[in-house]
Amino acid sequence: MLTSNAFATTVLLQAALGYAAGGWFVFPCNAAKAPLIRGGFKSATLDEQTITGWWGRWPNAAIGISAGPSHLLVFDADKKHGTDGVMFFEEFCREREIELAGAFITATPSGGRHYIYCYDHSINPISSSVGRVAPGVDVRGEGGYIIVPPSVISTGSYECLSEWSGSPITAPLELVQLAANVRNGTDSEDKKRSNASGCLMYQMRSVASTPEGGRNDQLNRAAFILSPQIVYGYLAEDEVVEGLTSAALEAGLTLEETQRTIQSGLQAGYRLSQHAAPSESIDDIICTDLGNSRLLVQKHGMEFRYCQKLGGWLVWDGSRWVPDAGHKLMQCAKEVALSLARKGEEAGLIGLEKWGRSSQSRARLEAMISLATSEPGIAIPPERFDDVDHLLNCMNGTLNLSTFKLQPHSHDDLLTKMSGTNYDPVAKCPLWLEFLHRITAGDSKLITYLQKAVGYSLTADTSEQCFFFLYGDGANGKSTFINTISGLMGDYAAKMRAESLFIKSSDGPNNDIARLRGARFVSASEMRSRPLNETLVKDITGGDSIAARFLFCEHFEFRPECKVWMYGNEKPNIKGTDEGIWRRVRLVPFVVHIPEEDQDRTLAHKLEEELPGILNWALEGLKEWRVTGLGTPPSVKDATIAFREEMDSVQQFIESECEMGLAYSEEANTLYSQYRSWAAGQGITQLKRNDFARALDKKDFSRGRDPRTSRHIRKGLRLRNELFAQPVPSTDPEA
């Protein structure tokens, strides 16, 4: 089987060179079909050296073909927005007895097809068009491009459906006439297409002139605004992507963030356009607060959501939903008010102009925003956010943890988190592996365990119902380990104050608990031998919903999906002796001490550069965990057993202060009083009387009564300072 790089080197590059040798002008595209080079399809070439250089830089790039200079006429029949272009095109050909044999036919990832013919545009140029020859059928000619096999993009692959050898046949006259006869629409339709072209030019100028700090938002908004024009056939997606990419690069954005942002805006607009008209008419504007709020939602509705229990407004930043700390929604409301005044002035409608100016007041703007909360699709319950368990949002897309495929960021996923790295399936992490070998003293079983535990922590799964405690003296790598994984997890990581995991007197609003919503990796340090809040730990790791609230906000319920990783030089105090708490404990020993002269002060920064590779390491751990489960290596098992014995203060007391024997007994009050004195002397947290009694019950020291005094006793043990202890028969086993 070919590896990804081998496939790219042996297949994609050779295919690109083959197309160029046949006279087709080639250029590279990314997984979203956007050009990877400045100039886009206008920079397509036949030059072998240039093409080899492109695919050397982007070995997995899709192969783009510029239709005009390649003398191609392509009918792009698609299945989208409820229209079956393949059916329309092939029915057109059947009715006119046009043979499809001889055309190069491609299956596209969306279920559509490309029908590719030869055509010399120097004689009578045919421009690209969208949906004008038939519903769902676009023309790719002069000024257009296509993706060709064996390219693979984010939604799938391009495949040949016909014999591809030599050149395709020359386009039949009927199809040439069909493609050329694009001015058979109404004057109204032509005007809309002209307006759409003007809108594209305006948005390109807006993007190109936007200063640093607002460029991504402006680009996302431009793509969103232009998307209905694509859906309704007034613009080609290719020309929109090409135009906005050129403008964004001119503004100073990188090619990667440009392509990601454009696709995010387009996809958001496509979804909204299925339910809304491409633009509003002046006649449809309602001069009321309600009308303003609906106009706000129509223009910017894909950019914001409302959730009262999560603090109010959230805005889309191109890859996730974040709190509207920058008052972006108010900026959108101001834009709506200004546009109303401008439309009124341009149309000579004094009433509309006055309403637009009035809408710029604080009261009208706040009313516009307030009423938008009740518009369909705007208010979202908290449980809807981050509820897709198999998704991990990365900087360059959303990784599906079921298929391990990267998909574009999507509004509809309702993700509020993002990991701290890109997903790069070929990235390595040699320094990280060396670090793990050093801090575990080469314990391969422990390294595999940590790999599976981190892979498990990538998910929203809590089926292991456990928490990890990394224990050891200083300078042993546990802090570096935790901090590196926290950096990898990004927003999916949460730092929890150790105090939140301890027993405390008050239980008011705890932001630490509320912040666990959506977190998958939670770390806490400096345990300081204080009593662990075992009930809280059981709730967090148990898989059931818990209630929480932020300060000054309402309560909400969520299902914790976090894996708790504690670490420190001191162990927490676990008073419970039941399996309900101890089956959850995983004590991971860090026994290696790294001398000061061997410590690398820049290690954290170096490991940060390996985060894409560390993500791949964790994903391998996830795959292994799904097959074998977490398991427990000997070092963790032994350390956890020793920890449990250490935490059993009653057992320690018995071994230190008591003698055991079937004939022995001790007065219960005396026994508990002596336990308290011993615990105080040892600096150990004392169990309450009832807890002490239950611990003795579990150790099979049965209850009874002294027949002489009727006082409660415990049978099977006595205090060592009782020199004349006598066996006492029990008369009340229930006492």
Steps between C-alpha positions, in 0.01 A plus 500: 500500500629848416556740787353849477834647392565219256156546350563871461845452348425213266142575399399863543821653367516259206136570420558876512800467268295277270224758471755772422663281235158471336463879485285551809609794717560376855507663847472364859189530721438422866244262651233770472566536123653846545825584313820465702692754293472871449312577181303177527393346170647800318844369604437150362787369289632223275853536638624168640751657741242736649246220543759274663586781741136554591437134580831483682369770731140369515524126424131440577370795298197447279561551127329808361458554124438846355232439237553797266868466405463119500235532224241321709127545537369330813143447614503470879178322599456495874259369760458771759249745643220255409582495127622201295713651223611158372140407422437833323814479286465136393128548427592799280751281312254211459227725360743631235672166438835640613741214565697521823753247371832666432465758773722470805258442788599540865312406817532782754491460882157665525340235277512720192688463173733695273443457125823617333526593130759668279417852387717778355408817689718715272230475232193579706577517874241347730508638851436303814147523636300363791163331463414692185492215247282282728429467872804356675717515187795741491729571207877510542658681211697821474567621856419168668674189624431143610659238727597176325575139603670356698467802729369457854335788686341529844166356383632214289680410179462566127469186288493430126169362370608473138808403303760775543752462221616750243266799500125535548284554193420849379189640664184426292343806337183471711703516822709791372179688419360407840808636677529809279133594515513634853328831438157350458385600845277790593630853544436452870722192511776678307479791740532265796809343347646844438423602858660179626820576309500849647446352846801274452719794398378700802573213741845451347580868555369481857716198582812644336470828694419353843775572756664234716274379780182486293613325183378149582160624613461713187602210275258261673222755471575560130484127419179469699340796319600370156391139556132559408612644166671165434199298613263695277733479199611862471868429577730200459657366816835489322499872427388586854776287656755634256399863553485485879826306520677764294357778718587323826859439394525866405375588850779291653326178603677168450376264233404232756285726718351661187380170359365382836310823563349518150369144521358564846308805377378331182378187680317711757334697223406189305315362801313824561422549131296182496243683712535866402501720193837622375433864587230717645293746302443853626129422484553218751664719765281547808581819691457357852730353762377156395573577136849614594568184701385278214720694259790452742438124502462487122829683442709361784301212648764238428754700699341492847306280742345566840520282812398668824638225723842527338518873551307642203619568146754286316650591164658288226871573462545286191569176683297495826240686705653740755356754748432835336765678705574740214135608455495373143121467510463868587724582203269294277197682641663835425569382146132413453391842628749680276393294197134594557585869498718454193233305309242764584727778382592319176134420423376846596276350772503761777308278744744211464797735530358652820429155643857394420636801687264440791612136510853618578398603851610285791143401586418389144828309466445320832141421402619357167743270681256405776221398260744291295521249787150374417560457126507136377837330533664773706441382859677171570473294823836438670490124452509547120849652508794259476266200503656313206722258688708377206620843383825672599524856374852572373647825373481392136167315510287264705641150548251213502630261767294216353638519146818702578420730208522878510193698398443877465396702804121525513254730680261209530736293716449764774853456630637749751837330548814471292810291554839664514635367172440423134432146386784376281475124440870465418646707786749332737611568860848352559583734791174411676574129471850559637350700788256220587778243497703716741227572755376139512847345517419319177192323640333411168182378668464828688566700180229304317265557794559876491450499122165322532396723790573817301325356193200417717512859630456634145147363503180585682480139621516446878434125504824425687361696799842576642732786583877514471744621764860560393708478815867553574754744636600802294708508180349182356309627196140475622434875471651509151286201402179662628579842352582351159177301483308807621655696214403224258140501625465880483145600593419137577735527799404667827716588797311427821593652834589221741269663757203411280579131546527524878225480758399852604235661713315703236350382173420828329546555128824339389623627166754217495223241475300700244814535286519123466218506244654382176847449652664163439833537680491653849815545706545593866819532704619573856273249676673561840364187674155650550180290500377436147137580422426142405136566415601766247765275346245221463255743338759634255627157397169316516348597166176646640383861464588749773373850576723807500484872450729793441491790743189715438369250242228236510558135582542264209559129470771331298657159466869519593720354231829590665781276612649632825880508524633598844872538560727605781765418757237419763209263471138597571336357808239240402299412808264255334583133505225383264547379144283788380798734534801268481402333173538846343852573628798460266825603672772545237846501665764743374814363663775642279683809624656714229816674627508875462790485258291278268188717508415680174339835578379530140342154489142629533544724195660218299214264586249766399644487149431124495131528595372378159715190541395456863139511381576210265666315791183552705279388211696175480437463872130558441490227237680260735268591791195420287641152434654402835354743754709700744629211709741550790877445471683347798656829611161674519330203662765463771513874572121522527481203739771655719316832494177335609673327789660830596163676501334234720551678833290243686721216379810698591356564847419133551848390393664763720286502815302175511534126528270267312358169612170315511494518880563875517252786530511872571252760618387701194530845664847424631607371162377812318651733761838330464469520119444876516803550724714285272381679182568841653851392589559370148360811334235291327148629438269331751195307387170586659360246745251352251765476227737331745229251594422420137870442431515247785187331365668454161801344670268246671553621856145426608295701746386379841425604859689443822262288716638662814469867396267477196744725316566456127808300414691383195603137480820361355747768614623688808725796574862411570498694830220277637713259702216299642251489218262208539279335239144625543203314354262706289133522580394763245649443154290782355650766728 
